[in-house]
Amino acid sequence: MGAGRSSRVLTGGLALVLVLTGGGVSASADAEVGDAADPVADRGHVVVSGTVTRAGSPAVADILAVAWPEGAVLDKIPDEGAVRMVTLAAAKSATSGDYSISVDLDKVPVDYIDDSGQVDVDLLIADDTAEATWSFSLVREPAGWTTATSESGEGLDVSVDLESGQVKDSSIDVDSMVDSDFDPVDTGAAQEQTTTAVETRSAVFDQRLAAYKSAEFAPLEPICDTVRSATTHTARERWALSQGTTNVAVTAKQSRDLSHTLGVAIKGSSGWKMSGTLAKKTTVSGEDGPYRAVYYHTNTVRYRDYKNSCTGKITRSRPEAITDIFSGLTNVPRKNWTTCVTKSSGTYTKETEKNATISGAVKVHAELTAQAGWGTKASLAFKFTGPSRLCGSNGKSWVSAPQVVARTS
């Protein structure tokens, strides 16, 4: 189902279900799904669930899960070429605002899922008058869908307010979010980082929904195409904090296929905002260090702009590739966290739990978040040659904290 193909019907179509989780009603909307006797049993695995509100009150809204072509297919689209997307599923939230969307794992079109099982999705949410978009990457596993930064089998929850644009995305840990100096951000700043643009419900949304209901599950030719722009942006991604001492040297490591979740920028009537994240993987491995001072490590990422064919204006910018790792170091103030243990010798490696989400880690049109690590593919090794302390952030031990530093006192 390449971007340049003209076929409008996906053979072996998606087995999809509209699920009203709050109202206890399920109604199938299948296209070429065979002769399954029980449409509920055939609905597949939950992709995303959540709650839609308007000014804090439950809202009934239509929700579409729309997939972008996978990276290798996108790369073959020429500049100014149209990007053909496919609607994977649709739902309508219940009177409680709750919704759930499911997709059959085996029926995602081949051009929309990469070799690692990743699918990049735009969630489009619209009530009678307002519309918002939130992006995320899902990874296909035998047990179901998960996100690049979640535990295996853990689902995704995305809740959206169609008045404020506030989004609660379970893959973004707001509680441990830090700023570009790796200091904690307050609740208001964290919420601002996860507030997307809210616009008037569009004719393109209605067209996608109508096509879905009529079983035209195909790369749609909407009223206005999304067009690949020739414009790209090179940016630095703030990734990890490294703080040693005179007795502790720190070495950072990244391995091939490490997923970095990088913010997506979208332009609305009030300007540029973040509109979700997408996962991009490293294609090389490397180590940086040992260092004893306080730095943050950066990678180089490339973003590509996309525009609206009707207006010719840039409407979004998406991460396209991580083009370099350990691209540079920047000094930051020393951290004096107080949940510590004392060590005198040996090497201790941080490779468990989840690294902090960094607010403003990437700057492309807007302040965007980034997150990667920890695990066997991303770690910090602290080598002790004398007494010092290992200290965790967020009042947690170094083993369970999102960030770790060494301190002398």
C-alpha positions as CSV (number, residue, x, y, z in Angstrom):
1,M,0.0,0.0,0.0
2,G,2.7,2.5,-1.0
3,A,2.1,6.2,-1.1
4,G,2.1,6.3,-4.8
5,R,-0.4,3.6,-5.4
6,S,-3.8,4.4,-6.6
7,S,-5.8,1.5,-5.1
8,R,-8.5,2.7,-2.7
9,V,-9.5,-0.5,-1.0
10,L,-7.2,-2.4,1.3
11,T,-7.6,-6.1,0.6
12,G,-7.6,-8.2,3.7
13,G,-9.1,-5.2,5.4
14,L,-9.0,-4.3,9.0
15,A,-11.2,-5.9,11.5
16,L,-12.4,-3.0,13.5
17,V,-14.9,-2.2,16.2
18,L,-16.6,0.9,17.6
19,V,-16.5,0.4,21.3
20,L,-18.6,2.6,23.7
21,T,-16.8,1.7,26.9
22,G,-19.0,3.9,29.1
23,G,-22.3,2.8,27.6
24,G,-21.7,-0.9,27.4
25,V,-22.5,-1.1,23.7
26,S,-20.3,-2.5,20.9
27,A,-21.1,-2.3,17.2
28,S,-18.8,-3.7,14.5
29,A,-17.7,-1.9,11.4
30,D,-15.8,-4.4,9.3
31,A,-14.5,-4.5,5.8
32,E,-13.5,-7.8,4.2
33,V,-13.0,-9.5,7.6
34,G,-14.1,-12.9,6.5
35,D,-17.0,-14.8,8.1
36,A,-16.1,-14.3,11.8
37,A,-19.3,-15.2,13.8
38,D,-18.4,-13.0,16.7
39,P,-17.3,-9.4,15.8
40,V,-16.4,-8.6,19.4
41,A,-14.0,-11.6,19.5
42,D,-12.5,-10.5,16.2
43,R,-11.9,-6.9,17.2
44,G,-8.2,-7.4,18.0
45,H,-6.1,-5.8,20.6
46,V,-6.7,-2.4,22.3
47,V,-4.6,0.3,20.7
48,V,-5.5,3.2,22.9
49,S,-8.2,4.1,25.4
50,G,-8.9,7.2,27.4
51,T,-11.5,9.9,28.2
52,V,-12.6,12.9,26.2
53,T,-13.7,16.1,28.0
54,R,-14.8,19.6,27.2
55,A,-13.8,22.2,29.8
56,G,-13.4,19.3,32.3
57,S,-16.9,17.7,31.6
58,P,-17.3,14.4,29.8
59,A,-17.8,14.9,26.0
60,V,-19.2,12.7,23.3
61,A,-16.7,12.8,20.4
62,D,-15.7,10.9,17.3
63,I,-12.1,9.4,17.5
64,L,-10.0,8.2,14.5
65,A,-6.7,6.3,14.7
66,V,-4.9,7.2,11.5
67,A,-1.6,5.6,10.6
68,W,1.3,7.3,8.7
69,P,3.4,5.2,6.2
70,E,6.4,3.7,7.9
71,G,9.8,5.4,7.6
72,A,11.2,3.6,4.6
73,V,8.0,4.3,2.6
74,L,7.9,8.0,3.7
75,D,11.5,8.4,2.6
76,K,10.5,7.4,-1.0
77,I,7.9,10.1,-1.2
78,P,9.3,13.0,-3.3
79,D,9.3,16.5,-2.0
80,E,5.9,18.0,-2.6
81,G,4.4,14.5,-2.8
82,A,1.2,13.6,-1.0
83,V,1.4,11.4,2.1
84,R,-1.3,8.7,1.9
85,M,-2.6,7.8,5.4
86,V,-4.9,5.0,6.4
87,T,-7.6,5.0,9.1
88,L,-6.9,2.0,11.3
89,A,-9.9,2.3,13.5
90,A,-12.7,4.6,14.7
91,A,-14.7,5.0,17.9
92,K,-17.2,7.3,19.6
93,S,-16.8,8.1,23.2
94,A,-19.7,7.3,25.6
95,T,-21.6,9.9,27.6
96,S,-19.0,9.3,30.3
97,G,-16.4,10.5,27.8
98,D,-14.6,7.1,27.8
99,Y,-13.5,5.4,24.6
100,S,-11.4,2.4,23.5
101,I,-10.0,1.6,20.1
102,S,-8.9,-1.9,18.9
103,V,-7.1,-3.1,15.9
104,D,-6.3,-6.6,14.6
105,L,-2.6,-7.0,14.9
106,D,-2.3,-9.1,11.7
107,K,-4.2,-6.7,9.5
108,V,-2.2,-3.5,9.6
109,P,-1.2,-2.8,6.0
110,V,2.5,-3.7,5.3
111,D,3.5,-0.1,4.3
112,Y,2.3,1.2,7.6
113,I,4.3,-1.0,10.0
114,D,8.1,-1.2,10.0
115,D,10.3,-4.2,10.4
116,S,10.4,-3.8,14.2
117,G,6.6,-3.7,14.4
118,Q,6.3,0.0,15.0
119,V,3.2,1.9,13.8
120,D,3.1,5.8,13.9
121,V,-0.4,7.0,14.7
122,D,-2.3,10.3,14.7
123,L,-5.3,10.2,17.1
124,L,-7.9,12.6,15.8
125,I,-10.5,13.6,18.3
126,A,-13.5,15.8,17.4
127,D,-16.9,16.7,19.0
128,D,-19.5,18.7,17.2
129,T,-17.4,21.8,16.9
130,A,-13.8,21.2,18.0
131,E,-10.9,19.0,16.9
132,A,-7.5,18.0,18.3
133,T,-4.6,15.7,17.2
134,W,-2.2,13.7,19.3
135,S,0.6,11.6,17.8
136,F,2.3,8.4,19.3
137,S,4.2,5.3,18.2
138,L,3.0,1.8,19.0
139,V,4.9,-1.4,18.9
140,R,3.3,-4.6,17.9
141,E,3.9,-7.6,20.3
142,P,2.4,-11.0,20.5
143,A,0.5,-9.9,23.7
144,G,-0.8,-6.7,22.1
145,W,0.3,-3.2,21.5
146,T,2.7,-1.2,23.7
147,T,4.6,2.0,23.4
148,A,8.3,2.4,22.8
149,T,8.9,3.5,26.4
150,S,6.3,1.2,28.2
151,E,6.7,-2.2,29.8
152,S,5.8,-5.1,27.5
153,G,2.0,-5.5,27.2
154,E,1.3,-2.2,28.8
155,G,-1.4,-0.3,26.9
156,L,-1.7,3.4,26.1
157,D,-4.1,5.9,27.7
158,V,-4.6,9.2,26.0
159,S,-7.2,11.6,27.5
160,V,-7.9,15.0,25.8
161,D,-9.8,18.1,26.8
162,L,-11.3,19.8,23.7
163,E,-11.5,23.2,25.3
164,S,-8.0,23.6,26.8
165,G,-6.1,21.2,24.6
166,Q,-4.7,19.5,27.7
167,V,-3.6,15.9,27.0
168,K,-2.8,13.2,29.5
169,D,-0.7,10.6,27.8
170,S,0.3,7.6,29.9
171,S,3.6,7.2,28.1
172,I,4.8,10.7,29.2
173,D,5.7,10.7,32.9
174,V,4.7,14.2,33.9
175,D,5.7,13.7,37.6
176,S,9.3,13.1,36.7
177,M,9.5,15.7,33.9
178,V,12.6,18.0,34.0
179,D,13.6,21.1,32.2
180,S,16.5,21.6,29.8
181,D,18.9,22.0,32.8
182,F,17.5,18.7,34.2
183,D,15.8,20.4,37.2
184,P,12.2,19.4,38.0
185,V,9.4,21.4,36.4
186,D,6.3,22.4,38.2
187,T,2.8,21.0,37.4
188,G,1.8,24.0,35.3
189,A,4.9,23.9,33.1
190,A,4.5,20.2,32.6
191,Q,0.8,20.6,31.6
192,E,1.8,23.4,29.2
193,Q,4.2,21.0,27.5
194,T,1.4,18.5,26.9
195,T,-1.2,21.0,25.7
196,T,-2.0,20.6,22.0
197,A,-3.8,22.9,19.5
198,V,-7.6,22.8,19.4
199,E,-9.2,23.8,16.1
200,T,-12.6,23.9,14.5
201,R,-13.8,20.4,13.4
202,S,-12.6,20.0,9.8
203,A,-14.1,18.8,6.6
204,V,-11.2,16.4,6.3
205,F,-12.1,14.8,9.6
206,D,-15.7,14.3,8.4
207,Q,-14.5,12.8,5.1
208,R,-12.2,10.3,6.9
209,L,-15.0,9.3,9.2
210,A,-17.5,8.9,6.3
211,A,-15.0,6.8,4.3
212,Y,-14.3,4.6,7.3
213,K,-18.0,4.0,7.9
214,S,-18.5,3.1,4.2
215,A,-15.7,0.5,4.5
216,E,-13.2,2.4,2.3
217,F,-10.2,1.5,4.5
218,A,-7.7,3.0,2.1
219,P,-5.0,5.5,1.9
220,L,-7.4,8.4,1.6
221,E,-7.4,11.2,-1.0
222,P,-8.9,13.8,1.2
223,I,-10.0,17.3,0.4
224,C,-6.6,18.6,1.4
225,D,-3.5,16.3,1.3
226,T,-0.7,16.2,3.8
227,V,2.3,17.0,1.6
228,R,6.0,16.2,2.3
229,S,8.0,19.5,2.4
230,A,11.6,19.8,1.3
231,T,12.3,21.7,4.5
232,T,14.2,19.9,7.2
233,H,15.6,21.0,10.6
234,T,18.7,19.8,12.4
235,A,18.3,20.0,16.1
236,R,20.1,18.8,19.3
237,E,18.2,16.5,21.6
238,R,19.1,16.8,25.3
239,W,19.3,13.2,26.4
240,A,21.1,12.3,29.7
241,L,22.6,14.0,32.7
242,S,26.1,13.0,33.7
243,Q,27.6,14.2,37.1
244,G,30.8,12.8,38.5
245,T,33.2,13.8,41.3
246,T,36.9,13.8,41.8
247,N,36.5,10.1,42.9
248,V,33.8,9.1,40.4
249,A,34.1,9.0,36.6
250,V,30.9,8.6,34.6
251,T,30.5,7.0,31.2
252,A,27.3,7.1,29.2
253,K,26.3,4.4,26.7
254,Q,23.8,4.2,23.8
255,S,23.3,1.1,21.7
256,R,21.9,0.5,18.3
257,D,18.1,0.3,18.2
258,L,17.6,2.5,21.3
259,S,14.2,4.1,21.0
260,H,14.0,7.9,21.6
261,T,10.5,9.4,21.9
262,L,10.7,12.8,20.3
263,G,8.0,15.5,20.3
264,V,5.9,16.3,17.3
265,A,5.2,20.0,16.5
266,I,1.8,21.1,15.1
267,K,0.7,24.6,14.0
268,G,-2.7,25.8,15.0
269,S,-4.4,29.2,14.9
270,S,-2.6,30.2,18.0
271,G,0.8,29.2,16.9
272,W,3.1,26.1,17.3
273,K,2.5,23.6,20.0
274,M,3.6,20.0,20.8
275,S,1.2,17.4,19.6
276,G,2.4,14.1,20.9
277,T,5.6,12.1,20.3
278,L,7.1,9.6,17.9
279,A,9.8,7.0,18.5
280,K,13.0,7.1,16.5
281,K,15.8,4.6,16.9
282,T,19.5,4.9,17.0
283,T,21.3,3.2,14.1
284,V,24.8,3.1,15.8
285,S,26.3,2.4,19.2
286,G,28.7,4.5,21.2
287,E,30.1,5.5,24.6
288,D,31.0,9.0,25.9
289,G,33.2,9.6,28.9
290,P,34.6,9.1,31.5
291,Y,33.7,12.6,32.9
292,R,33.9,14.0,36.4
293,A,32.2,17.4,35.8
294,V,28.4,18.0,35.2
295,Y,27.1,17.8,31.7
296,Y,24.2,16.8,29.6
297,H,24.7,14.6,26.6
298,T,23.1,15.5,23.3
299,N,22.3,13.7,20.1
300,T,21.5,15.2,16.7
301,V,18.1,14.7,15.2
302,R,16.5,15.6,11.9
303,Y,12.9,16.9,11.6
304,R,10.9,17.2,8.4
305,D,8.1,19.7,7.8
306,Y,4.8,18.7,6.3
307,K,2.2,21.1,4.8
308,N,-1.4,21.4,3.7
309,S,-1.8,21.1,-0.1
310,C,-4.8,23.5,-0.1
311,T,-3.0,26.4,1.7
312,G,0.6,25.5,1.0
313,K,1.4,26.3,4.6
314,I,3.5,24.2,7.0
315,T,1.2,22.5,9.5
316,R,3.5,20.1,11.4
317,S,7.1,18.9,11.9
318,R,7.9,15.3,12.7
319,P,11.2,13.6,13.8
320,E,12.7,11.8,10.8
321,A,16.0,10.3,12.1
322,I,18.6,10.4,14.7
323,T,21.6,11.4,12.6
324,D,24.4,11.3,15.3
325,I,24.8,10.3,18.9
326,F,26.9,12.0,21.6
327,S,27.0,15.1,19.5
328,G,28.2,17.3,22.3
329,L,28.3,18.2,26.0
330,T,26.8,21.2,27.8
331,N,27.5,22.3,31.4
332,V,24.6,22.5,33.8
333,P,24.4,23.4,37.5
334,R,25.5,20.6,39.9
335,K,22.6,18.6,41.4
336,N,22.5,18.2,45.2
337,W,19.9,15.5,45.6
338,T,19.8,14.0,49.0
339,T,18.6,10.4,48.7
340,C,22.0,8.8,48.6
341,V,24.2,5.8,49.3
342,T,28.0,5.9,49.9
343,K,30.4,3.8,47.8
344,S,34.2,3.7,47.8
345,S,35.1,1.4,45.0
346,G,33.7,-0.5,42.1
347,T,31.5,0.4,39.1
348,Y,27.8,0.9,39.4
349,T,25.6,1.1,36.3
350,K,22.2,2.8,36.0
351,E,20.2,0.6,33.5
352,T,16.8,0.2,35.3
353,E,13.6,2.2,35.5
354,K,12.7,5.0,33.1
355,N,14.8,8.0,32.4
356,A,13.1,11.4,32.9
357,T,11.1,13.1,30.2
358,I,12.9,16.3,29.3
359,S,10.7,19.4,28.6
360,G,12.2,21.6,25.9
361,A,14.7,18.9,25.0
362,V,14.3,19.6,21.3
363,K,13.5,23.0,19.8
364,V,11.8,22.8,16.4
365,H,9.1,25.4,15.9
366,A,8.2,24.8,19.6
367,E,9.6,23.4,22.8
368,L,9.3,19.6,22.5
369,T,9.9,16.8,24.9
370,A,12.3,13.8,24.5
371,Q,12.9,10.6,26.5
372,A,15.1,7.6,26.2
373,G,16.4,4.9,28.5
374,W,17.2,3.3,30.8
375,G,18.0,-0.4,30.0
376,T,20.6,-2.6,28.4
377,K,20.7,-0.2,25.4
378,A,21.1,3.0,27.5
379,S,23.1,3.3,30.7
380,L,25.3,5.4,32.9
381,A,28.3,3.7,34.5
382,F,29.8,5.3,37.7
383,K,33.4,4.1,38.4
384,F,34.5,4.8,42.0
385,T,38.1,5.3,43.0
386,G,37.4,6.7,46.4
387,P,34.5,7.6,48.7
388,S,31.5,9.4,47.1
389,R,27.8,9.1,47.1
390,L,25.3,7.9,44.5
391,C,22.1,10.0,44.7
392,G,18.7,9.6,43.0
393,S,16.3,12.3,41.9
394,N,12.7,12.6,42.9
395,G,13.5,11.5,46.5
396,K,14.2,8.0,45.3
397,S,17.2,5.7,45.6
398,W,19.6,5.6,42.7
399,V,18.3,2.2,41.7
400,S,14.6,3.3,41.3
401,A,15.1,7.0,40.4
402,P,14.7,8.4,36.9
403,Q,18.1,10.2,37.2
404,V,21.3,9.5,39.1
405,V,24.3,11.6,40.0
406,A,27.5,11.3,42.1
407,R,28.2,13.7,45.0
408,T,31.1,14.2,47.3
409,S,29.1,15.5,50.2
